[in-house]
Amino acid sequence: MRRSLVPAVVPAVVAACLLGLTACSDDEPDEPTASRTPLPTDAPDLWNPCDGLDASAVSQAFGTTFDTRTGTPEAPLCSFTPQAEGDPALDVNYQLYPGTLDDLMESFGVLTEGATTKVTTPKVPQADDVRMIVDVTDDDTLAVTAFVQNGDLVQVVNALDPTPFKRDRVVRGVRSVITALATHAANSDLAGG
């Protein structure tokens, strides 16, 4: 992504986070550039962001009931699918990243806010840094992506909620998830604790 972050780009950021920043991926960037910090592809075994999340607390935070998928130790997965049609869906993944979140955001292009896009830096206890991108897509879906960094560990939360969405509840839900993720990661080997 080389242009400004505008409403049409946030779904692409969500897709990139879902597909490109997962710890399970062995893909390398097609054309690495000197200006980008390389993404390590090796990750320790048995790390799963879901290990730091209580499924019932996540359901309560989003006001819905989820089916939770955690994958296997060899292929970790952290996905929350709503049981009721039209409720929000949630995906959490991670990547070891030696740069800052500013570096990571820069790799997506220049971050600017649009009419429906808001980029914030919420304070989260035990996190080194956080970015949250809130957007409403062209098809009137709420898309919230949050990056929470502890050392070299960057965990990524993606939430999608179709219209009629509950923006405040979804944003609060994502904040509760990144708070739990940061707490769980603070003393992990991945975060250097």
C-alpha positions as CSV (number, residue, x, y, z in Angstrom):
1,M,0.0,0.0,0.0
2,R,1.7,3.1,-1.2
3,R,-1.0,5.7,-0.9
4,S,-2.6,7.5,2.1
5,L,-4.7,5.4,4.4
6,V,-8.2,6.3,3.3
7,P,-11.5,4.4,3.9
8,A,-11.0,2.1,0.9
9,V,-7.6,1.1,2.2
10,V,-8.5,-0.1,5.7
11,P,-10.1,-3.3,4.4
12,A,-6.9,-4.0,2.6
13,V,-5.0,-3.4,5.9
14,V,-7.3,-5.8,7.6
15,A,-6.7,-8.3,4.8
16,A,-3.0,-7.8,5.0
17,C,-3.1,-8.4,8.7
18,L,-5.2,-11.5,8.3
19,L,-3.0,-12.9,5.6
20,G,0.4,-11.3,5.7
21,L,1.2,-10.9,9.4
22,T,0.2,-14.3,10.7
23,A,2.8,-16.3,12.6
24,C,1.8,-19.3,10.6
25,S,2.7,-17.8,7.3
26,D,6.0,-18.8,5.6
27,D,5.5,-16.2,2.9
28,E,8.1,-13.5,2.4
29,P,7.5,-10.1,0.9
30,D,7.6,-10.2,-3.0
31,E,9.9,-7.2,-3.3
32,P,11.7,-6.3,0.0
33,T,12.9,-2.7,0.1
34,A,15.8,-1.2,2.0
35,S,13.4,1.3,3.7
36,R,11.3,-1.5,5.3
37,T,12.2,-3.4,8.4
38,P,12.3,-7.1,7.5
39,L,9.6,-9.3,9.0
40,P,11.1,-12.4,10.6
41,T,9.5,-15.6,9.5
42,D,10.6,-17.8,12.4
43,A,8.4,-17.9,15.5
44,P,8.6,-20.0,18.6
45,D,6.4,-23.0,18.9
46,L,3.2,-23.1,20.9
47,W,2.5,-19.3,20.9
48,N,-1.1,-18.6,20.4
49,P,-2.7,-15.2,21.1
50,C,-5.9,-17.0,22.2
51,D,-3.9,-18.4,25.2
52,G,-4.1,-14.9,26.7
53,L,-7.8,-14.5,26.0
54,D,-10.8,-15.8,28.0
55,A,-13.5,-16.7,25.4
56,S,-16.4,-15.8,27.7
57,A,-14.9,-12.4,28.4
58,V,-14.4,-11.7,24.7
59,S,-18.0,-12.7,24.1
60,Q,-19.2,-10.4,26.9
61,A,-17.1,-7.5,25.6
62,F,-18.7,-7.7,22.2
63,G,-22.2,-8.6,23.4
64,T,-22.4,-11.8,21.4
65,T,-21.6,-15.5,21.5
66,F,-18.6,-16.6,19.5
67,D,-17.4,-20.0,18.2
68,T,-13.7,-19.9,19.0
69,R,-11.1,-21.6,16.9
70,T,-7.5,-22.0,18.2
71,G,-5.9,-24.2,15.7
72,T,-3.1,-26.5,16.8
73,P,0.3,-26.0,18.4
74,E,1.9,-26.4,15.0
75,A,-0.6,-24.0,13.3
76,P,-1.9,-21.6,15.9
77,L,-5.1,-19.8,15.1
78,C,-7.2,-17.3,17.1
79,S,-10.5,-16.6,15.5
80,F,-13.9,-15.7,16.9
81,T,-16.9,-16.3,14.6
82,P,-20.3,-15.0,15.8
83,Q,-23.0,-17.6,16.3
84,A,-25.6,-15.0,15.2
85,E,-25.6,-13.7,11.7
86,G,-24.8,-10.0,11.5
87,D,-22.8,-9.9,14.8
88,P,-19.1,-8.9,14.8
89,A,-16.3,-11.3,13.9
90,L,-12.8,-11.2,15.3
91,D,-9.4,-12.5,14.3
92,V,-6.2,-12.2,16.3
93,N,-2.7,-13.0,14.9
94,Y,0.9,-12.1,15.6
95,Q,4.3,-11.5,14.1
96,L,7.8,-11.0,15.5
97,Y,8.8,-7.5,14.2
98,P,12.0,-5.8,15.2
99,G,10.9,-2.3,14.3
100,T,8.5,0.1,15.9
101,L,4.8,0.4,15.2
102,D,5.6,3.7,13.4
103,D,7.8,1.7,11.0
104,L,5.0,-0.9,10.5
105,M,2.4,1.8,9.9
106,E,4.8,3.5,7.5
107,S,5.1,0.3,5.5
108,F,1.3,0.6,4.8
109,G,1.8,4.1,3.4
110,V,1.3,7.6,4.9
111,L,-1.3,7.4,7.6
112,T,-4.0,10.1,7.2
113,E,-7.5,10.2,8.6
114,G,-10.4,10.3,6.2
115,A,-14.1,11.1,6.6
116,T,-14.7,7.6,8.0
117,T,-11.1,6.6,9.1
118,K,-9.7,7.4,12.6
119,V,-6.2,6.4,13.7
120,T,-5.5,6.5,17.4
121,T,-2.7,5.6,19.9
122,P,-4.6,4.3,23.0
123,K,-2.7,3.7,26.2
124,V,-2.8,0.1,27.2
125,P,-1.1,-1.1,30.4
126,Q,2.0,-3.3,29.8
127,A,2.1,-2.6,26.0
128,D,5.1,-0.8,24.6
129,D,2.9,0.7,21.8
130,V,-0.6,0.5,20.3
131,R,-2.3,1.7,17.1
132,M,-6.0,1.4,16.4
133,I,-7.5,2.1,13.0
134,V,-11.3,2.5,12.9
135,D,-13.0,2.7,9.6
136,V,-16.4,2.3,7.9
137,T,-16.0,0.6,4.5
138,D,-17.9,1.3,1.3
139,D,-20.4,-1.5,2.1
140,D,-21.1,0.1,5.5
141,T,-19.1,-2.4,7.5
142,L,-17.2,-1.3,10.6
143,A,-13.6,-2.4,10.4
144,V,-11.3,-2.1,13.5
145,T,-7.7,-3.1,13.3
146,A,-5.4,-2.8,16.4
147,F,-1.7,-3.4,16.7
148,V,-0.3,-4.0,20.2
149,Q,3.4,-4.3,20.6
150,N,5.4,-5.9,23.5
151,G,9.1,-6.0,22.5
152,D,9.4,-7.7,19.1
153,L,6.0,-9.3,19.5
154,V,3.2,-7.4,17.5
155,Q,-0.3,-8.9,18.0
156,V,-2.9,-7.8,15.5
157,V,-6.7,-7.7,16.2
158,N,-9.1,-7.4,13.3
159,A,-12.8,-6.9,14.0
160,L,-15.5,-6.6,11.4
161,D,-19.1,-5.7,12.2
162,P,-21.7,-5.3,9.4
163,T,-24.4,-2.6,9.4
164,P,-26.2,-1.8,11.7
165,F,-22.9,-1.9,13.7
166,K,-22.4,-0.8,17.2
167,R,-19.2,1.2,16.9
168,D,-18.6,2.1,20.6
169,R,-19.1,-1.5,21.7
170,V,-16.8,-2.9,19.0
171,V,-14.1,-0.4,19.8
172,R,-14.4,-1.1,23.6
173,G,-14.3,-4.8,22.8
174,V,-11.1,-4.5,20.8
175,R,-9.6,-2.4,23.5
176,S,-10.4,-5.1,26.1
177,V,-8.8,-7.8,23.8
178,I,-5.6,-5.8,23.2
179,T,-5.4,-5.1,27.0
180,A,-5.6,-8.9,27.7
181,L,-3.1,-9.6,24.9
182,A,-0.6,-7.1,26.3
183,T,-0.9,-8.5,29.8
184,H,-0.4,-12.0,28.5
185,A,2.6,-11.0,26.4
186,A,4.4,-8.8,28.9
187,N,6.3,-11.6,30.5
188,S,6.6,-13.9,27.5
189,D,9.8,-15.0,25.9
190,L,8.6,-13.3,22.7
191,A,8.4,-10.0,24.4
192,G,11.8,-10.4,26.0
193,G,10.3,-10.6,29.6
